[in-house]
Amino acid sequence: MGSEINERLIKRIVFDPEFKLDRICWVLDAVCPVCQEPLEVVFDDRPSEIEIIEAEQIPCDECLGQAEKDEVMDAMIKELFDRKK
């Protein structure tokens, strides 16, 4: 792995609310590809370089939620136009 990735990938103790206990995980400091806000990507095991590259392409929850809303809105608009035909 490149040294840049190694600097952004660290082991941390992360609280898991599902199991209500702390876990040791790998955390990658990244940025959202849409809004450029910093975010942390958590991995259970040390990720491969390909997993890191893929994780860096996933937007933050807020941008992902907005994209889903946009898709729903686009589908509704399309349905309305199809009804008028």
Residue pairs with C-beta under 8 A, 6 or more apart in sequence:
1 9
1 49
1 52
2 49
5 28
5 49
5 52
8 28
8 29
8 30
9 26
9 27
9 28
9 29
9 46
9 47
9 52
10 26
10 27
10 29
11 24
11 25
11 26
11 27
12 24
12 25
12 26
12 27
13 22
13 23
13 24
13 25
14 22
14 23
14 24
14 25
14 27
14 42
15 21
15 22
15 23
16 22
16 23
23 44
25 42
25 43
25 44
26 42
26 43
26 44
26 45
26 46
26 47
27 40
27 41
27 42
27 43
28 40
28 41
28 43
28 47
28 52
28 55
28 56
29 38
29 40
30 38
30 39
30 40
30 41
30 55
30 56
31 37
31 38
31 39
32 38
32 39
32 59
32 60
32 63
33 56
33 57
33 58
33 59
34 59
34 60
34 63
34 67
35 59
35 60
35 62
35 63
37 60
39 60
41 55
41 56
41 58
43 51
43 55
47 55
58 64
59 67
